């Protein structure tokens, strides 16, 4: 949980800012979960990396 310190603004504006920060943080966490899920699935399939890759298809569709 992130604490937000705001001084000199109305409580309504402070609530709007806090809501914006919470939504932004939730979007980042959602992306992180998807990325980690993709990596863990790729690891479970024991896929090997080649340079250049044999296919252009990404290992995980988001």
N, CA, C and O atoms as a GROMACS GRO file, in nm:
protein
  248
    1UNK      N    1   0.085  -0.118   0.000
    1UNK     CA    2   0.000   0.000   0.000
    1UNK      C    3   0.089   0.123   0.000
    1UNK      O    4   0.185   0.130   0.076
    2UNK      N    5   0.057   0.221  -0.084
    2UNK     CA    6   0.135   0.342  -0.096
    2UNK      C    7   0.065   0.454  -0.021
    2UNK      O    8  -0.056   0.473  -0.036
    3UNK      N    9   0.139   0.528   0.060
    3UNK     CA   10   0.084   0.643   0.130
    3UNK      C   11   0.106   0.766   0.045
    3UNK      O   12   0.212   0.784  -0.015
    4UNK      N   13   0.004   0.853   0.040
    4UNK     CA   14   0.010   0.974  -0.039
    4UNK      C   15  -0.008   1.092   0.054
    4UNK      O   16  -0.111   1.101   0.122
    5UNK      N   17   0.089   1.182   0.060
    5UNK     CA   18   0.081   1.299   0.146
    5UNK      C   19   0.056   1.419   0.057
    5UNK      O   20   0.138   1.452  -0.029
    6UNK      N   21  -0.057   1.486   0.079
    6UNK     CA   22  -0.095   1.601  -0.001
    6UNK      C   23  -0.132   1.713   0.094
    6UNK      O   24  -0.215   1.693   0.184
    7UNK      N   25  -0.072   1.830   0.076
    7UNK     CA   26  -0.106   1.943   0.163
    7UNK      C   27  -0.150   2.060   0.078
    7UNK      O   28  -0.103   2.078  -0.035
    8UNK      N   29  -0.241   2.140   0.132
    8UNK     CA   30  -0.284   2.261   0.064
    8UNK      C   31  -0.388   2.242  -0.044
    8UNK      O   32  -0.410   2.333  -0.124
    9UNK      N   33  -0.455   2.126  -0.050
    9UNK     CA   34  -0.562   2.108  -0.147
    9UNK      C   35  -0.686   2.055  -0.075
    9UNK      O   36  -0.677   2.007   0.038
   10UNK      N   37  -0.798   2.066  -0.141
   10UNK     CA   38  -0.923   2.024  -0.078
   10UNK      C   39  -0.928   1.872  -0.064
   10UNK      O   40  -0.857   1.800  -0.134
   11UNK      N   41  -1.010   1.826   0.028
   11UNK     CA   42  -1.020   1.681   0.050
   11UNK      C   43  -1.077   1.611  -0.074
   11UNK      O   44  -1.042   1.496  -0.100
   12UNK      N   45  -1.165   1.678  -0.150
   12UNK     CA   46  -1.220   1.617  -0.271
   12UNK      C   47  -1.109   1.593  -0.374
   12UNK      O   48  -1.103   1.486  -0.435
   13UNK      N   49  -1.023   1.693  -0.391
   13UNK     CA   50  -0.911   1.675  -0.485
   13UNK      C   51  -0.814   1.570  -0.436
   13UNK      O   52  -0.758   1.494  -0.515
   14UNK      N   53  -0.792   1.564  -0.305
   14UNK     CA   54  -0.703   1.462  -0.250
   14UNK      C   55  -0.758   1.323  -0.277
   14UNK      O   56  -0.682   1.231  -0.308
   15UNK      N   57  -0.890   1.306  -0.265
   15UNK     CA   58  -0.951   1.176  -0.294
   15UNK      C   59  -0.937   1.139  -0.441
   15UNK      O   60  -0.912   1.022  -0.474
   16UNK      N   61  -0.951   1.237  -0.529
   16UNK     CA   62  -0.934   1.210  -0.673
   16UNK      C   63  -0.791   1.166  -0.703
   16UNK      O   64  -0.769   1.072  -0.780
   17UNK      N   65  -0.695   1.234  -0.643
   17UNK     CA   66  -0.555   1.198  -0.666
   17UNK      C   67  -0.528   1.058  -0.613
   17UNK      O   68  -0.464   0.978  -0.681
   18UNK      N   69  -0.577   1.029  -0.494
   18UNK     CA   70  -0.554   0.897  -0.434
   18UNK      C   71  -0.617   0.787  -0.521
   18UNK      O   72  -0.557   0.682  -0.542
   19UNK      N   73  -0.740   0.812  -0.571
   19UNK     CA   74  -0.806   0.714  -0.657
   19UNK      C   75  -0.725   0.691  -0.784
   19UNK      O   76  -0.713   0.578  -0.831
   20UNK      N   77  -0.670   0.798  -0.840
   20UNK     CA   78  -0.588   0.786  -0.961
   20UNK      C   79  -0.463   0.703  -0.935
   20UNK      O   80  -0.425   0.620  -1.018
   21UNK      N   81  -0.400   0.725  -0.821
   21UNK     CA   82  -0.279   0.649  -0.786
   21UNK      C   83  -0.314   0.502  -0.767
   21UNK      O   84  -0.239   0.415  -0.812
   22UNK      N   85  -0.426   0.473  -0.702
   22UNK     CA   86  -0.466   0.334  -0.678
   22UNK      C   87  -0.495   0.262  -0.809
   22UNK      O   88  -0.455   0.147  -0.826
   23UNK      N   89  -0.564   0.328  -0.902
   23UNK     CA   90  -0.594   0.266  -1.031
   23UNK      C   91  -0.464   0.241  -1.107
   23UNK      O   92  -0.446   0.134  -1.165
   24UNK      N   93  -0.375   0.338  -1.107
   24UNK     CA   94  -0.246   0.323  -1.176
   24UNK      C   95  -0.167   0.206  -1.118
   24UNK      O   96  -0.110   0.127  -1.192
   25UNK      N   97  -0.164   0.196  -0.986
   25UNK     CA   98  -0.092   0.088  -0.920
   25UNK      C   99  -0.154  -0.047  -0.954
   25UNK      O  100  -0.083  -0.145  -0.976
   26UNK      N  101  -0.287  -0.053  -0.958
   26UNK     CA  102  -0.356  -0.178  -0.991
   26UNK      C  103  -0.324  -0.222  -1.134
   26UNK      O  104  -0.306  -0.341  -1.160
   27UNK      N  105  -0.315  -0.126  -1.227
   27UNK     CA  106  -0.282  -0.160  -1.365
   27UNK      C  107  -0.140  -0.216  -1.375
   27UNK      O  108  -0.116  -0.311  -1.450
   28UNK      N  109  -0.048  -0.160  -1.301
   28UNK     CA  110   0.089  -0.209  -1.301
   28UNK      C  111   0.094  -0.350  -1.243
   28UNK      O  112   0.160  -0.437  -1.300
   29UNK      N  113   0.027  -0.373  -1.132
   29UNK     CA  114   0.025  -0.506  -1.071
   29UNK      C  115  -0.038  -0.608  -1.166
   29UNK      O  116   0.009  -0.721  -1.175
   30UNK      N  117  -0.146  -0.568  -1.236
   30UNK     CA  118  -0.211  -0.658  -1.330
   30UNK      C  119  -0.114  -0.698  -1.441
   30UNK      O  120  -0.107  -0.815  -1.479
   31UNK      N  121  -0.038  -0.601  -1.493
   31UNK     CA  122   0.061  -0.631  -1.597
   31UNK      C  123   0.170  -0.722  -1.543
   31UNK      O  124   0.214  -0.814  -1.612
   32UNK      N  125   0.213  -0.697  -1.421
   32UNK     CA  126   0.320  -0.778  -1.362
   32UNK      C  127   0.274  -0.922  -1.347
   32UNK      O  128   0.351  -1.014  -1.373
   33UNK      N  129   0.151  -0.942  -1.307
   33UNK     CA  130   0.099  -1.078  -1.290
   33UNK      C  131   0.095  -1.149  -1.425
   33UNK      O  132   0.134  -1.265  -1.435
   34UNK      N  133   0.048  -1.080  -1.528
   34UNK     CA  134   0.043  -1.140  -1.661
   34UNK      C  135   0.183  -1.174  -1.711
   34UNK      O  136   0.204  -1.281  -1.768
   35UNK      N  137   0.277  -1.086  -1.689
   35UNK     CA  138   0.413  -1.112  -1.736
   35UNK      C  139   0.472  -1.231  -1.662
   35UNK      O  140   0.530  -1.319  -1.724
   36UNK      N  141   0.457  -1.235  -1.531
   36UNK     CA  142   0.510  -1.346  -1.455
   36UNK      C  143   0.440  -1.477  -1.492
   36UNK      O  144   0.504  -1.582  -1.496
   37UNK      N  145   0.310  -1.471  -1.521
   37UNK     CA  146   0.238  -1.590  -1.564
   37UNK      C  147   0.293  -1.642  -1.696
   37UNK      O  148   0.306  -1.762  -1.715
   38UNK      N  149   0.326  -1.552  -1.785
   38UNK     CA  150   0.382  -1.590  -1.915
   38UNK      C  151   0.518  -1.655  -1.895
   38UNK      O  152   0.546  -1.759  -1.956
   39UNK      N  153   0.603  -1.596  -1.813
   39UNK     CA  154   0.735  -1.654  -1.789
   39UNK      C  155   0.725  -1.791  -1.724
   39UNK      O  156   0.798  -1.883  -1.762
   40UNK      N  157   0.636  -1.805  -1.628
   40UNK     CA  158   0.628  -1.934  -1.559
   40UNK      C  159   0.573  -2.041  -1.653
   40UNK      O  160   0.615  -2.157  -1.645
   41UNK      N  161   0.481  -2.005  -1.743
   41UNK     CA  162   0.429  -2.102  -1.838
   41UNK      C  163   0.538  -2.142  -1.937
   41UNK      O  164   0.550  -2.259  -1.972
   42UNK      N  165   0.617  -2.046  -1.982
   42UNK     CA  166   0.726  -2.077  -2.075
   42UNK      C  167   0.828  -2.168  -2.008
   42UNK      O  168   0.882  -2.258  -2.072
   43UNK      N  169   0.855  -2.145  -1.881
   43UNK     CA  170   0.952  -2.228  -1.810
   43UNK      C  171   0.897  -2.370  -1.793
   43UNK      O  172   0.972  -2.466  -1.804
   44UNK      N  173   0.767  -2.383  -1.768
   44UNK     CA  174   0.707  -2.515  -1.750
   44UNK      C  175   0.712  -2.595  -1.880
   44UNK      O  176   0.723  -2.718  -1.876
   45UNK      N  177   0.704  -2.528  -1.996
   45UNK     CA  178   0.710  -2.596  -2.125
   45UNK      C  179   0.854  -2.628  -2.166
   45UNK      O  180   0.875  -2.697  -2.266
   46UNK      N  181   0.952  -2.580  -2.091
   46UNK     CA  182   1.093  -2.600  -2.121
   46UNK      C  183   1.128  -2.556  -2.263
   46UNK      O  184   1.193  -2.628  -2.338
   47UNK      N  185   1.082  -2.437  -2.298
   47UNK     CA  186   1.113  -2.386  -2.431
   47UNK      C  187   1.258  -2.340  -2.435
   47UNK      O  188   1.311  -2.291  -2.336
   48UNK      N  189   1.320  -2.356  -2.549
   48UNK     CA  190   1.459  -2.317  -2.566
   48UNK      C  191   1.465  -2.191  -2.649
   48UNK      O  192   1.381  -2.169  -2.736
   49UNK      N  193   1.564  -2.108  -2.623
   49UNK     CA  194   1.580  -1.983  -2.696
   49UNK      C  195   1.681  -2.002  -2.808
   49UNK      O  196   1.787  -2.063  -2.789
   50UNK      N  197   1.648  -1.951  -2.925
   50UNK     CA  198   1.738  -1.955  -3.039
   50UNK      C  199   1.757  -1.814  -3.091
   50UNK      O  200   1.665  -1.732  -3.082
   51UNK      N  201   1.871  -1.786  -3.144
   51UNK     CA  202   1.898  -1.653  -3.196
   51UNK      C  203   1.943  -1.669  -3.341
   51UNK      O  204   2.052  -1.722  -3.361
   52UNK      N  205   1.871  -1.628  -3.441
   52UNK     CA  206   1.736  -1.571  -3.434
   52UNK      C  207   1.632  -1.678  -3.402
   52UNK      O  208   1.656  -1.797  -3.422
   53UNK      N  209   1.516  -1.635  -3.353
   53UNK     CA  210   1.412  -1.733  -3.318
   53UNK      C  211   1.362  -1.810  -3.441
   53UNK      O  212   1.361  -1.757  -3.552
   54UNK      N  213   1.322  -1.933  -3.419
   54UNK     CA  214   1.271  -2.015  -3.530
   54UNK      C  215   1.134  -1.966  -3.577
   54UNK      O  216   1.101  -1.980  -3.695
   55UNK      N  217   1.056  -1.911  -3.487
   55UNK     CA  218   0.925  -1.858  -3.524
   55UNK      C  219   0.914  -1.715  -3.476
   55UNK      O  220   0.984  -1.674  -3.382
   56UNK      N  221   0.827  -1.638  -3.540
   56UNK     CA  222   0.804  -1.500  -3.500
   56UNK      C  223   0.692  -1.488  -3.398
   56UNK      O  224   0.666  -1.379  -3.347
   57UNK      N  225   0.627  -1.598  -3.367
   57UNK     CA  226   0.516  -1.595  -3.273
   57UNK      C  227   0.569  -1.586  -3.130
   57UNK      O  228   0.657  -1.663  -3.092
   58UNK      N  229   0.516  -1.491  -3.049
   58UNK     CA  230   0.562  -1.481  -2.910
   58UNK      C  231   0.521  -1.604  -2.830
   58UNK      O  232   0.419  -1.666  -2.862
   59UNK      N  233   0.596  -1.641  -2.727
   59UNK     CA  234   0.565  -1.760  -2.648
   59UNK      C  235   0.436  -1.748  -2.569
   59UNK      O  236   0.378  -1.849  -2.528
   60UNK      N  237   0.389  -1.626  -2.546
   60UNK     CA  238   0.269  -1.605  -2.464
   60UNK      C  239   0.189  -1.490  -2.524
   60UNK      O  240   0.242  -1.380  -2.540
   61UNK      N  241   0.065  -1.513  -2.556
   61UNK     CA  242  -0.018  -1.404  -2.608
   61UNK      C  243  -0.085  -1.334  -2.492
   61UNK      O  244  -0.142  -1.398  -2.404
   62UNK      N  245  -0.079  -1.203  -2.492
   62UNK     CA  246  -0.138  -1.122  -2.384
   62UNK      C  247  -0.268  -1.064  -2.429
   62UNK      O  248  -0.334  -0.993  -2.353
   0.00000   0.00000   0.00000
